[in-house]
Amino acid sequence: MTGLSAELVEDGGRAASGPDFFRSAEFLEAESTTHSLLIHETGDETELVASAPLLVREIPGSDRLDAVSPYGYPGLAISDGPLLRLDFPLDAGTIDFSETGLVTIFLRHSLGGDPPLAKATPRNVCLLSDPTLPRKSRASDRQQIRKNLKRGCELEIVPGPETSPEQRSGFFTAYTETMARTNAAERYFFSERYFDLILSAEGTWLFILRSPEGETAAASIAALSDGLLHYYLSGTADAHLKGAPMKNVVEEMIGFGAERELAVNFGGGITPGDALEEFKRGFANREEQWFTSEIVCDPEANAELTTQLAPDADPGFFPSYRA
C-alpha cells in the first residue's frame, strides 16, 4: 500500500541542500542547521518526495523536541524522481511523522508559486521589483540618488566569494549599527563568522556605496535563490544616514537584476505599513504572498505540552506550548 512517511536525518541539512542560496551548504551552516527532513513515498519502491533543512530544538520544560526552518525562504524542495506520481499540494495530515520524534515543525516556504503543502498560512506580503513590468521609483528618491552620485559617492558590486576582509568589515559595521539603531531583536545581530559563511556561497554579491572619502556608507547582500535575487541583509552607517545612501544601493541592485532578467525581492517591513515597508514600496512594482506551514507531528504531545507549559496561550501562536 502506498503512503507518505517522514524521516529526520542528523546531517546538518546536507541531504536537503542544493545550489539555491537558501539551501546552500554555506547558508545552512551559518544558520546552525542540524537536520534534514526527508519525505518518502512508500510502496513497492521507496521514492524521495521532498526535503527541507531544519533546526531541531529542545522544548524548554520537557524532554521533547520540535523543529523550525532556517531563516529566509528555504522551503520544501520537491524531488523530480522518476517514480513520483503525486498530486500537489500535499496534505500534511497524510504524512506519517511518527518516526521523526518531533512534536511540531514550523516550515518556511520558498517565495513564488503555490506552496507544496495544503492549507499553508499566508504571512507577510513581499515587495518585488520585476523587470517585466514598468520600473517604479519616486521623484524624491531619484533626486537623492543623483545628489549622492554628484557629490562623489561610488558603488561597488563584488561577488560574495571575492569580497575582501575590508569590504566585509565595512558591511558588518553598517549592518550592526542599523540593527542597534532600530532596536532589532537579538536574533538579527549576526556575527562576523555568519557573514563570512554566507558571502562564501556562490550566487551572492555585496553591494557597497562608498562616500567621497571611501567609507562604507551603505551596503547590502544580494542572494540568488529560487529564481529571484533577494535583497537579503542591509545596513547604513550611522555617520552617513542623512544622505539616505541605501537608495543608491537598491537602485543599483534593481538594475543588476534586470540585466539578468531577475526580479528583486525586497521582503516586507517588520510590521505592516511601517517605515521599512514604505521605503521598499518606493521601488517595488509587484507583490508576492509568502507562506509558512505549521505541522503538528504528535497531536497528543502538542496538547499535553500546551496544557503544561502555556495553558493560556494565544490560539494563533505556533507552537502554542512556546507561547
C-alpha positions in Angstrom: 0.0 0.0 0.0 1.3 3.4 -0.9 1.8 6.1 1.8 3.9 9.0 2.8 6.4 9.0 5.7 8.9 11.4 7.1 12.4 10.8 8.2 14.7 13.1 10.2 18.4 12.8 9.5 21.0 14.5 11.7 23.3 15.7 9.0 23.5 19.5 9.3 20.9 19.7 6.4 23.2 18.2 3.8 20.5 15.9 2.4 18.3 18.9 1.9 21.0 21.2 0.5 21.2 22.5 -3.1 22.5 25.2 -5.4 20.0 27.8 -4.4 21.2 30.2 -1.7 18.6 29.4 1.0 19.5 25.7 0.7 23.3 26.2 0.1 25.7 24.4 2.4 27.2 27.8 3.5 23.9 29.3 4.4 22.7 26.1 6.3 26.0 26.1 8.3 25.6 29.8 9.1 22.1 29.2 10.3 23.3 26.3 12.5 21.0 23.8 10.7 21.0 20.5 12.4 18.9 18.1 10.4 17.3 17.2 7.0 13.6 16.3 6.8 13.0 13.7 4.1 9.5 12.8 3.0 9.2 9.5 1.2 6.5 7.8 -0.8 6.5 4.2 0.3 5.0 1.2 -1.6 6.6 -1.4 -3.9 9.5 1.0 -4.1 10.5 3.9 -1.9 10.9 7.3 -3.6 12.0 10.6 -2.1 9.2 13.2 -2.4 10.6 16.3 -0.8 13.2 17.5 1.6 13.8 20.5 3.9 16.6 21.7 6.2 15.6 22.1 9.8 16.9 23.3 13.2 15.8 20.8 15.8 15.4 22.3 19.3 14.8 21.1 22.8 11.4 22.2 24.1 12.0 24.1 27.4 10.4 22.4 30.3 10.2 19.0 28.6 12.2 16.1 27.2 10.7 16.5 23.7 11.9 18.2 20.5 10.5 20.4 17.8 11.9 22.0 14.7 11.9 25.2 12.6 13.2 26.1 9.2 16.3 28.2 8.9 15.7 32.0 8.3 14.5 33.2 5.0 12.9 31.1 2.3 14.4 27.6 2.4 11.2 25.8 1.5 10.3 22.2 1.0 12.2 21.2 -2.1 10.3 18.7 -4.3 12.1 15.8 -5.8 12.0 15.2 -9.6 12.4 11.4 -9.2 11.0 9.2 -12.0 8.6 7.3 -9.7 6.9 10.4 -8.3 3.2 10.4 -9.2 1.7 12.7 -6.5 -0.8 15.5 -6.7 0.3 18.7 -5.1 -0.3 20.4 -2.7 0.1 17.5 -0.3 -2.0 17.3 2.8 0.5 17.2 5.8 -2.1 15.2 7.7 -1.5 12.2 5.3 2.2 12.2 6.2 3.4 9.9 9.0 5.8 12.0 11.1 5.9 9.5 14.0 9.5 8.3 13.2 10.9 11.9 13.5 10.2 12.1 17.2 9.2 15.8 16.7 6.2 17.4 18.3 5.8 20.2 15.7 7.6 21.7 12.7 7.4 25.4 11.7 8.2 25.3 8.0 9.1 28.4 5.9 8.2 28.0 2.3 10.1 29.3 -0.7 8.8 32.5 -2.3 6.9 32.3 -5.6 4.3 29.8 -6.8 1.9 27.8 -4.7 3.2 26.1 -1.5 3.7 22.3 -1.9 1.7 21.7 1.3 -2.1 22.3 1.5 -3.6 24.9 3.9 -0.4 26.9 4.2 -0.6 30.1 6.2 -0.3 33.4 4.4 2.3 35.5 6.3 3.7 38.9 5.1 3.5 40.2 1.6 6.8 40.5 -0.1 7.6 43.5 -2.3 9.4 43.0 -5.6 10.9 44.9 -8.5 10.0 42.8 -11.6 11.9 43.7 -14.8 9.0 42.5 -16.9 6.8 45.4 -15.5 7.3 49.2 -15.8 10.0 50.3 -13.3 8.9 52.2 -10.3 10.6 55.0 -8.3 9.7 58.1 -6.5 10.9 61.5 -7.8 12.3 62.3 -4.3 14.3 59.0 -4.3 15.7 59.7 -7.8 16.7 63.2 -6.7 18.6 61.8 -3.6 20.3 59.1 -5.7 21.6 61.8 -8.2 22.7 64.0 -5.3 24.8 61.2 -3.8 26.4 60.5 -7.1 27.1 64.1 -7.8 28.9 64.6 -4.5 31.2 61.7 -5.3 29.7 58.6 -3.9 30.7 55.4 -5.8 29.1 52.0 -5.9 31.0 48.6 -5.9 29.5 45.2 -6.7 31.6 42.3 -5.7 30.8 38.6 -5.9 30.5 37.3 -2.3 33.4 34.8 -2.5 35.7 37.6 -3.9 35.0 40.1 -1.1 37.9 41.3 0.9 38.2 41.5 4.7 37.9 45.3 4.5 34.7 45.1 2.4 33.1 42.6 4.8 34.1 44.6 7.8 32.6 47.7 6.4 29.3 45.9 5.7 29.4 44.3 9.2 29.7 47.7 10.9 27.0 49.4 8.8 24.6 46.4 9.4 25.3 46.2 13.1 24.8 49.9 13.6 21.5 49.7 11.7 20.3 46.8 14.0 21.2 48.8 17.1 19.6 52.0 15.7 16.3 50.2 15.0 16.3 48.2 18.3 16.2 45.0 16.3 15.6 41.6 18.1 18.7 39.8 19.3 18.2 37.2 16.5 19.2 39.8 13.9 22.6 40.6 15.4 24.7 38.2 13.3 28.3 37.5 13.9 31.2 38.3 11.5 31.5 34.5 11.0 27.9 34.4 9.9 28.6 36.9 7.1 31.9 35.2 6.2 30.0 31.9 5.6 27.1 33.3 3.6 29.4 35.5 1.4 31.4 32.4 0.6 28.4 31.0 -1.1 28.1 31.1 -4.9 25.3 33.3 -6.1 25.9 36.1 -3.6 27.1 39.6 -4.1 28.0 42.5 -1.9 26.8 46.0 -3.0 28.6 48.8 -1.3 28.1 52.6 -1.7 31.2 54.4 -0.7 31.3 58.0 0.5 33.5 60.5 -1.3 36.1 59.7 1.4 36.0 56.0 0.6 34.0 54.9 3.7 31.2 52.3 3.6 28.1 54.5 3.7 25.6 51.7 3.0 25.8 48.1 1.8 23.6 45.1 1.1 24.0 41.4 0.4 22.1 40.1 -2.6 21.5 36.3 -2.9 20.2 34.3 -5.8 17.6 31.7 -4.8 14.7 30.0 -6.5 14.8 32.3 -9.5 14.8 35.5 -7.5 17.5 38.0 -6.5 16.9 38.5 -2.8 17.8 41.8 -1.1 18.9 39.8 1.9 20.6 41.8 4.7 21.5 45.5 4.5 22.8 48.4 6.6 23.5 52.1 6.6 26.4 53.5 8.7 25.3 56.0 11.4 27.6 58.7 10.1 26.0 58.6 6.6 22.4 58.2 7.5 21.4 61.7 6.5 22.3 61.1 2.8 20.0 58.0 2.5 22.7 56.1 0.7 20.7 52.9 0.7 18.6 54.3 -2.1 21.6 54.1 -4.4 22.2 50.5 -3.4 18.6 49.5 -4.0 18.5 51.2 -7.4 21.8 49.5 -8.5 20.5 46.1 -7.4 17.3 46.5 -9.4 19.4 47.3 -12.5 21.7 44.4 -11.8 18.7 42.0 -11.5 17.1 43.4 -14.6 20.3 42.8 -16.7 19.9 39.1 -15.7 16.1 39.0 -16.1 15.7 38.5 -12.3 13.1 40.1 -10.1 14.5 41.6 -6.9 12.7 40.5 -3.7 12.9 43.2 -1.0 10.8 41.3 1.5 8.5 43.3 3.7 8.6 45.5 6.8 8.8 44.5 10.4 5.2 45.3 10.8 2.6 46.1 8.1 2.8 49.7 7.0 6.0 50.6 8.9 8.7 52.9 7.6 10.8 50.0 6.3 7.9 48.7 4.2 7.2 52.2 3.0 10.8 52.6 1.9 10.6 49.4 -0.1 7.3 50.2 -1.7 9.0 53.2 -3.3 10.9 50.8 -5.6 8.6 47.8 -5.8 6.2 47.2 -8.7 4.8 43.8 -7.7 3.7 41.9 -4.6 4.1 38.2 -3.7 2.4 36.4 -0.8 4.7 34.4 1.4 3.6 31.3 3.2 4.5 29.0 6.1 3.2 25.6 7.3 2.6 24.8 10.9 2.8 21.0 11.2 1.7 19.1 14.3 3.6 15.8 14.2 2.4 14.5 17.5 -1.1 15.9 18.4 -1.3 14.2 21.8 2.1 15.6 22.9 1.3 19.0 21.5 -1.9 19.2 23.5 -0.2 17.9 26.7 2.7 20.3 26.4 0.3 23.3 25.8 -1.7 22.3 28.9 1.5 22.0 31.0 3.6 24.9 29.7 1.2 27.5 28.2 -2.4 26.9 29.3 -3.4 30.5 28.4 -1.6 30.5 25.1 -2.9 32.7 22.3 -4.6 30.2 19.9 -2.9 32.0 16.9 0.6 31.4 18.3 2.6 28.4 16.9 3.7 26.2 18.5 1.2 27.0 21.3 3.3 25.5 24.1 6.1 28.1 23.3 3.7 31.0 23.9 
